[in-house]
C-alpha cells in the first residue's frame, strides 16, 4: 500500500492532486484546517477507488498539531510514501499596507508549514529508506524577486526553495526524493492571458503532470530540483506590444 498526504486538500490544487493520486493507487490522507465539509466531499469522491483513505484536520502553523496529524497517519498506516506540501496563503497587497500579522501569516503558512510537515514525514521515510516530498512553490521562487504587491509571499516561497535543496542533499542517502514544483499563476486573477508567453496561466493538470513525473521511476536521479510549470513566464518581464 502506498500512502500519500496532501496538505490543503479540501479544495483547489490539493483536491485535484488527491483525486489523481487515488486513481494512481494511493491511499490518500486528505488534510484540511477549517473546510471539513469540502474535505469530506473529496473523501467521498475518492473512497470508491481508495476505500482506506481518510481526512485529517490540523493547523499546520502549529507544531503540536502537525505532530499529532502524523502520529495519526503512522498509527493508521505505519508509513508515508508521498507528502505534497501544498498549503500556503497568498496576498496581493503593497508592502506598506501589509500588517505584521499578515506578513507573519504568509511566511508561516508557506515556509513553516512545509518545514514542520517535512520533518515529521522524514521520520517515517528514513525508517522506510524511501519516500517522496513534493513542495509547491511559485514561478521565480529560485531567484531573489522583489515584488511590490507580494513580497512576503515570495519570501516564503524562496525559503521553500532553499529548504528543498537542503533537505534533498541531506536525505538522498536514505533513498528519499525531495523536489519542488513552481507553477505560474493558476487561480489568482492578477495577470491577463496575453501576459503569458503560451497564452494562458498554468492549470491543475500541468502541475499534476510534473508531480507524476517526479514520483516516477524515470525521475529517479532527479532530486533537489525545482520544476517551473509556467510556460516560459518570468515574473517582472512584460511583452513588448
N, C-alpha and C positions, 0 to 999 in steps of 0.2 A: 504494500500500500504506500502510495506517495501522498504526502500531506503538504498543503500549501496554505499559508496565512497571508491574506491581503488586507492591509490596513486601509481604512476608509472605503470599505467595500459595499456600503449600503447604496451608493449611487455613483453616477458618473463613470470615470475610467475604472475605478476599483470594482464596481459592479460588473462591468463588461469583462474585466480580467477574470473575475470569479466564475462567470458563465463559461468563458473559454477554457479555463483550467479544469472545470468539472467535465467538460466534453473530452478533455485530453486524459481523463482517468484519474485526476487528483481527487482526494478528499479535501474539501475546502473549508477553511476557517474564515468565516465572513465577519470581519471586525467592524464595529460601529461604536460611536460615542453616545450620540443622542437620538439618532434616527433608527430606533428599534423597528418601527413598522416597515420601513423601507428595507432594512436588513432581513427581516423575516420574509418579505416578498421575494428577495433574491434567493434566500434559502429554499423557499417553496418551489421556485423555478428550477433549481438545480438538484433538488432532492430525488427526483425520479431517476437521474443518471448517476448521482453521487449521494446515496442514501445515508452515509455516515457523516456527511458534512454538518457543521454546526455554526451558530452565531456566538460571538463573544463581545462583551461591552467593556471598554476601558478608555479613560482619558490618558492618551499616550504621552502627555506632557508631565505626567506624574509617574515617577519611577516605580512606586509601590504598585500602582495599578498595572503597569506593564509587566512587572514580575509575576503578579497573580494571574494575568492572562496567559503567560507562557507556562506557568505551573499547571493551569487547567489543560492546556494543549498537551503537555507532557503526560499528565495523568490520563487523558483520554486516548492518546495515540502513541505516546512513547517516543515520538520522533517529529522532526520537521524537515522537509526536503527543499522547500522554497518559501522564502519570505519576500514579499513585494512591499517595499516601503513607499506607499502611495500618498499617505496623509501629508497635507501641507497647505496652510491657508495662503490666500493671495489678497493683496490690497493695492489698488491703483489710486495713489494719493501723493501729493507733494510732500517731501520730507518735512518741511516746516509745519505742515498741518497734521503730520503723523504723531500721535501721542506716544509717550514712552510705553504705555501698556500695549498699544498696537504694534510698536516696534518689537517688544519682547515676544508677543504672540507670534509674529511672523518668523522670528528666529527659532523660537521653541517648537512651533508646530511643524516646521520644516526640518531643521537640523537636529534638535534634541530628541524628537520622536524617532528619527532614523537611528540615532546613536543608541537610545535605550532599547529599542526593539532588536537591533542588530546584535547587541551584546548578549541579550537573553537567547536569541536564536543560535548564536555561535556556541553557547554552552552545549546544546544538543548536537549541533553539527560536528563539533570536534569529536564527540563520542562516536558518531557515525562514520567519521572520516569522509564525509561528503555533505553536499548541500549547495544551494544557490541563494544569493541575496541579490535582488534587483532593486536599485534605488531610482526613484523617479525624480529627475532634475528639471531643468529648463534650458532651452537653447541659449547658448552663451555662458553657461554655468562654469565652464572650464577657463573662462577669461575674466579678468577683473573688470566688470562692467558697471559703470555708474549710471543709473537710470533715475531721472529726476522724479518719477512718479512710482517707482517700485524698488528703490534701493534696498530696503530691509529684506524684501523677498529674495532678491538676487544674492544678497549677503548670505542668507540661509542656504540657497542652492549651491553657491560656490563652496560653502563649508561642506556640503554633502559630497561634492566632487573630491575634495581633499580627503575626506573620511573614506570614501570608496577606494581611492588609491592606497591609502594607508592600510586599511583592513585587508585588501586583496594581497598586498605584499606580505603581511604577517600570517595570513590564514591559508595561503596557497599550499603550503606543505602538508596541511591537513585534508587536502582534496576539496577545499571549499572555493567556489567561484563567486566573486562579488563584482558586479558591474552596474553601470548606470545608463539609463535611457533619458535623454533630454529632448522632449518634444517642443515644437513651436506652439504658439497659442492654439488651444483647442476649443474651449467653450467660452472663454472670456472675450467679449466683443470689444476689442480695443483696436484691432487692425482691420483694414478692408482687404478683400480678396486680392485686389490688384497690387497690394504691397508684398505679396508672397511671390517669389520667382516662379513657382509652379502653379500659381493661380488660385491657391486655396490654403487654408490653415491645415494643420495636422488633424487627424481624426483618431478615434479609439483603435480602429483596426490597424492603423500604421504603427502604433505603439505595441499592440499585441503581436504583430508580426516580428518586431525586433525582439520582444520578450521570448517568443517561441524559438527564435534562432539562438539567442544567448543561453537558453536552457537545453539546447540540443547537443547531441554528441559531436556534431560538426563544429561546434564552437568551443570544443574542449580547451584549446590553448588560448582562448580569449578570456583574460582575467584582469580586472582593474581598468576596463575600458569604459569610455563614455561614448555612446552612440547617439548622435543628434538625429532626431526624426523631425526634420524641419524643411525638407525640400530646398535646401540652399539658403534659407532665410538667415540673415545675420542681424541681430538687434542693433539699431542705430544707423544702419545703412538704408538709404532710400533710393528708389529707382528714379532715374532722370527721365522726365517726360519729353 
